[in-house]
Amino acid sequence: MGRKRSSPVTQLLVWIKGQSMKVKIFLAAMPLLFSLVALTLLVKDHNHFFIASELIHVAGISVLVYKLTTKKTCSGLSLKSQELTAIFLAVRLVCSFMLEGDIHTLLDFATLIFTAWVIFMIRYKLKSTYIKELDNFPIYYMVVPSAILAVLIHPYNTHIYISQVLWAFCVYLEAVSVLPQLRMMQKAKMIEPFTAHYVFALGVARFLACAHWIIKVYETGGRYLFLVGAGHFWFPVAVFAEIVQTFILADFCYYYIKSFMEGRLIMRMPI
């Protein structure tokens, strides 16, 4: 029998893998740019991007709830990432009550409740399936620097000082909250489907959040930046935090899509 021919998708992935880093970056940027343009043209109220981002985060955490309920295992899940997520969501919820009190508050509250339930299940109900030795990234490595940076660099606006610091803390901590999960995946070399779906949902949510920012800044000629607060260092540091989080999740999404196209439910993570 002749050798089985690889699929066009596999051939495309092999071709992409052989390209230079500049070409890979260009190929990754083009579909994102086209998607951004399409969203700009098709969606009239661009505030819906941010709401959609939060809804997708809720959907992602719901996948974990389904896994823990039906599979009775938390294998592959990072307790540290869930705890970091709960911390920044709780702080952001306080800020939301102080500043807005709208649909974002309800979505953050729902996500926090789901996240707290996941933490409870991992710690108490399913702790025998929790791989603690692979999830040993100390969370204070991220909480303490984020808190110090928030005190030093935060937005200056009409709200009280504590809300400015708390909001900056949320931005910084959210940017690195998924690192323990990705680190755990890399140590295990493998990732099971439900965890992969969850992190991929975070990546999609991050894209929509970025789309909201980019379009708002473009439409207002940069004036939108002044609505989120002023400060000599706040803008560049906040943008850098957004970029860090985006690249972390984009890297995972690339391997997720690659694995999905190749038909592998359990994928091997790069070291």
Rosetta blueprint (number, residue, H / E / L):
1 M L
2 G L
3 R L
4 K L
5 R L
6 S L
7 S L
8 P H
9 V H
10 T H
11 Q H
12 L H
13 L H
14 V H
15 W H
16 I H
17 K H
18 G L
19 Q L
20 S L
21 M H
22 K H
23 V H
24 K H
25 I H
26 F H
27 L H
28 A H
29 A H
30 M H
31 P H
32 L H
33 L H
34 F H
35 S H
36 L H
37 V H
38 A H
39 L H
40 T H
41 L H
42 L H
43 V L
44 K L
45 D L
46 H L
47 N H
48 H H
49 F H
50 F H
51 I H
52 A H
53 S H
54 E H
55 L H
56 I H
57 H H
58 V H
59 A H
60 G H
61 I H
62 S H
63 V H
64 L H
65 V H
66 Y H
67 K H
68 L H
69 T H
70 T H
71 K L
72 K L
73 T L
74 C L
75 S L
76 G L
77 L L
78 S L
79 L H
80 K H
81 S H
82 Q H
83 E H
84 L H
85 T H
86 A H
87 I H
88 F H
89 L H
90 A H
91 V H
92 R H
93 L H
94 V H
95 C H
96 S H
97 F H
98 M H
99 L H
100 E L
101 G L
102 D L
103 I H
104 H H
105 T H
106 L H
107 L H
108 D H
109 F H
110 A H
111 T H
112 L H
113 I H
114 F H
115 T H
116 A H
117 W H
118 V H
119 I H
120 F H
121 M H
122 I H
123 R H
124 Y H
125 K H
126 L L
127 K H
128 S H
129 T H
130 Y L
131 I L
132 K H
133 E H
134 L H
135 D L
136 N L
137 F L
138 P L
139 I L
140 Y H
141 Y H
142 M H
143 V H
144 V H
145 P H
146 S H
147 A H
148 I H
149 L H
150 A H
151 V H
152 L H
153 I L
154 H L
155 P L
156 Y E
157 N L
158 T L
159 H L
160 I L
161 Y H
162 I H
163 S H
164 Q H
165 V H
166 L H
167 W H
168 A H
169 F H
170 C H
171 V H
172 Y H
173 L H
174 E H
175 A H
176 V H
177 S L
178 V L
179 L H
180 P H
181 Q H
182 L H
183 R H
184 M H
185 M H
186 Q H
187 K H
188 A H
189 K L
190 M E
191 I E
192 E L
193 P H
194 F H
195 T H
196 A H
197 H H
198 Y H
199 V H
200 F H
201 A H
202 L H
203 G H
204 V H
205 A H
206 R H
207 F H
208 L H
209 A H
210 C H
211 A H
212 H H
213 W H
214 I H
215 I H
216 K H
217 V H
218 Y H
219 E H
220 T L
221 G L
222 G L
223 R H
224 Y H
225 L H
226 F H
227 L H
228 V H
229 G L
230 A E
231 G L
232 H L
233 F L
234 W H
235 F H
236 P H
237 V H
238 A H
239 V H
240 F H
241 A H
242 E H
243 I H
244 V H
245 Q H
246 T H
247 F H
248 I H
249 L H
250 A H
251 D H
252 F H
253 C H
254 Y H
255 Y H
256 Y H
257 I H
258 K H
259 S H
260 F H
261 M H
262 E L
263 G L
264 R L
265 L L
266 I L
267 M E
268 R E
269 M L
270 P L
271 I L
